[in-house]
Amino acid sequence: MEVLLDPMAWLSALGIFFVRVLSIALDTVRMISVMRGKKAIAWVLGVATSGLFVLSIGWVMADLSNPLKIAAYSVGFAYGTIVGMNMEKKMAMGHTFLTVISSCRGAGLVETLRSAGYAVTEIPARGKDGMVTMLELGVERKDLLKVQGMITEIDPSAFITSRDIEPVHRGYWGGQRS
C-alpha cells in the first residue's frame, strides 16, 4: 500500500480528521441546543455543521481508494462526539434541578443556600435511619459546581442528585423571577 508512504495522503487524512472533529463537535452542541430550546444557536450551528459535512465527505469521496481518508473520517466522527460533549459541558446551558438529602445539617444548608440567593424548598422526610431534610432547588447549570461545593462543605455526607430541567412557568433563579 503505497498510499501509506505518501506524506500528502497523511496530510489530507489529517485535514479530514480535524474538519470532521469540528463538524461533529458543533453538531453535538447543536443537538443539545435543540433540546434546550436555543433556536438561534441551533440554526447557526446547523448551517456550520452542514457546510463542514459537505467539505469532509467530498474530500473522502474524491478518493475512496485511500483508506487513510476513510479512517480519518470515521475516527474524526467518534472523537468529535467527545469534544462536543465536553464543549457543551463547559458552556453549561440550561437549568438543573437538585435534590439534596441531609440527615443532620438541613437547616444549615437551607440558610447558606438562601443567603447565597438560591430558592430552596425544604421538605421534612423519613429515611432508612429516621428523619432527614430533603431540599429541592433549581439552579443554572453554570452554577452547579459552586452550589455542590457549598452543600458538601456544610454536609459532606449529603446525598445529592440532579436532573436537567426546562423551566415552564414562573420560578426563582438566583435573584431573578421568571
Beta strands, then each sheet from edge to edge (+ up, - down):
strand 1: 95-102
strand 2: 121-127
strand 3: 130-140
strand 4: 159-165
strand 5: 172-173
strand 6: 176-177
sheet 1: 2+ 3- 1+ 4-
sheet 2: 5+ 6-
end
